[in-house]
């Protein structure tokens, strides 16, 4: 494995015993909170596995990809390391999605997309798609706003009593991560496609990789 140089990242600098590094660029703070707490959870925390979640200054598709490309070029990463894009489909037009996922594929980056949004991954901790009627699924996939809340946010509030994007209570989700993985995988009916064309979330692939690397 190549020698890594993390001199200007204080959190990693003193941890040269890391055998696997996950670099994740996400569009929002909710994803970062979730992944940081997952990596810190005593069930999955491993001293030689590190998850570095990055929020780009701009959440546009180009900037998300550029942030990951910059990290990849700046550091000598090992063959075992994984670089991920975590994105919401409802913010990406198909031509942009096609171009960005093609670049990601060429650079050996992984893409964990959610259609329509990351909140669906959170919902999978408590519900499967089979719990909803076709009409309800259409509403969830459209994820339109009612006031300041999206349909998925309202669904989480109805189940949990509250929901905050900037102050996510991961204790409401992490105990059910195995159910979330199962529900998300069951919804991924076109797993070989480069991106989701139906309601679903491939965040399960990233979460599974983190968990499997930590056991």
VENCORGI-V818965 format. One record per residue. RES is the residue in one letter. PSI is psi in degrees with one decimal (* if undefined). BURIAL is + if it has 16 or more other ideal C-beta (glycine too) atoms within 10 Angstrom, else -. Layout:
BEGIN
[[RES | PSI | BURIAL] [RES | PSI | BURIAL]]
END
This chain:
BEGIN
[[X | 142.6 | -] [X | 153.0 | -] [X | 129.1 | -] [X | 147.5 | +] [X | 109.5 | -] [X | 33.2 | +] [X | -32.5 | -] [X | 15.8 | -] [X | 99.2 | -] [X | -35.6 | -] [X | -24.0 | -] [X | -21.6 | +] [X | -37.9 | -] [X | 13.4 | -] [X | 64.9 | -] [X | 2.2 | -] [X | 4.5 | -] [X | 126.3 | +] [X | -18.5 | -] [X | 131.4 | +] [X | 130.0 | +] [X | 121.0 | +] [X | 119.7 | +] [X | 124.9 | +] [X | 121.2 | +] [X | 161.2 | +] [X | -23.7 | +] [X | 167.3 | +] [X | -27.2 | -] [X | -46.3 | +] [X | -41.6 | +] [X | -45.5 | +] [X | -46.3 | +] [X | -50.2 | +] [X | -37.9 | +] [X | -42.5 | -] [X | -33.9 | +] [X | -46.5 | +] [X | -27.7 | +] [X | -12.7 | -] [X | 135.5 | +] [X | -23.1 | -] [X | -25.3 | -] [X | -13.7 | +] [X | 132.5 | -] [X | 132.0 | -] [X | -22.5 | -] [X | 8.8 | -] [X | 128.5 | +] [X | 135.1 | +] [X | 118.8 | +] [X | 109.3 | +] [X | 126.9 | +] [X | 134.9 | -] [X | 114.7 | +] [X | 156.4 | +] [X | -28.7 | -] [X | 131.8 | -] [X | 11.0 | +] [X | 154.7 | -] [X | -45.2 | +] [X | -41.8 | -] [X | -36.1 | -] [X | -47.4 | +] [X | -40.6 | +] [X | -36.4 | -] [X | -42.8 | +] [X | -39.2 | +] [X | -39.0 | +] [X | -43.6 | -] [X | -42.3 | +] [X | -38.5 | +] [X | -23.7 | -] [X | -28.4 | -] [X | 146.7 | +] [X | 98.9 | -] [X | 148.4 | +] [X | 163.0 | -] [X | -22.7 | -] [X | -13.3 | -] [X | 156.8 | +] [X | 135.9 | +] [X | 127.7 | +] [X | 143.8 | +] [X | 127.1 | +] [X | 113.9 | +] [X | 155.4 | +] [X | 127.9 | +] [X | -30.5 | +] [X | -6.6 | +] [X | 0.3 | +] [X | 122.4 | +] [X | 150.1 | -] [X | -43.9 | -] [X | -41.4 | -] [X | -42.1 | -] [X | -42.2 | +] [X | -45.4 | -] [X | -45.2 | -] [X | -41.8 | +] [X | -30.6 | +] [X | -45.6 | -] [X | -43.0 | +] [X | -42.7 | +] [X | -43.8 | -] [X | -32.8 | -] [X | 2.8 | -] [X | 31.9 | -] [X | 156.8 | +] [X | 150.6 | +] [X | 125.2 | +] [X | 93.1 | +] [X | 152.8 | +] [X | 133.7 | +] [X | 106.4 | +] [X | -25.3 | +] [X | 167.2 | +] [X | -28.2 | +] [X | -23.9 | +] [X | -39.6 | +] [X | -41.6 | +] [X | -40.5 | +] [X | -35.1 | +] [X | -18.4 | +] [X | -17.5 | +] [X | -21.0 | +] [X | 153.1 | +] [X | 166.8 | -] [X | -24.4 | +] [X | -14.0 | -] [X | -4.3 | -] [X | 150.7 | +] [X | 167.0 | -] [X | -39.6 | -] [X | -41.8 | -] [X | -38.0 | -] [X | -38.3 | +] [X | -40.0 | -] [X | -43.9 | +] [X | -41.0 | +] [X | -37.8 | +] [X | -35.5 | -] [X | 42.7 | +] [X | 156.9 | -] [X | 143.1 | -] [X | 102.9 | -] [X | -122.4 | -] [X | 0.4 | -] [X | 140.1 | -] [X | 167.3 | +] [X | -41.2 | +] [X | -39.4 | +] [X | -41.6 | +] [X | -35.6 | +] [X | -42.1 | +] [X | -39.4 | +] [X | -39.4 | -] [X | -29.6 | -] [X | -43.2 | -] [X | -14.1 | -] [X | -21.2 | -] [X | 161.8 | -] [X | 131.0 | +] [X | 124.0 | -] [X | -35.6 | -] [X | -8.7 | -] [X | 57.6 | -] [X | 129.3 | +] [X | 91.0 | -] [X | -16.0 | +] [X | -18.4 | -] [X | -10.0 | +] [X | -47.2 | +] [X | -33.9 | +] [X | -18.6 | -] [X | 23.9 | -] [X | -31.6 | +] [X | -40.2 | -] [X | -39.3 | -] [X | -43.9 | +] [X | -45.9 | +] [X | -43.8 | -] [X | -40.8 | +] [X | -41.0 | +] [X | -40.3 | +] [X | -29.2 | -] [X | -14.1 | +] [X | 73.8 | +] [X | -11.1 | -] [X | 60.4 | -] [X | -22.3 | -] [X | -11.3 | -] [X | 150.2 | -] [X | -30.3 | -] [X | 165.2 | +] [X | 133.9 | +] [X | 2.2 | -] [X | 169.4 | -] [X | 133.7 | +] [X | -178.6 | +] [X | 127.9 | +] [X | 16.6 | +] [X | -24.7 | +] [X | -31.8 | +] [X | -41.7 | +] [X | -47.7 | +] [X | -42.3 | +] [X | -42.3 | -] [X | -41.3 | +] [X | -47.8 | +] [X | -45.7 | +] [X | -32.1 | -] [X | -16.9 | +] [X | 2.1 | +] [X | * | -]]
END
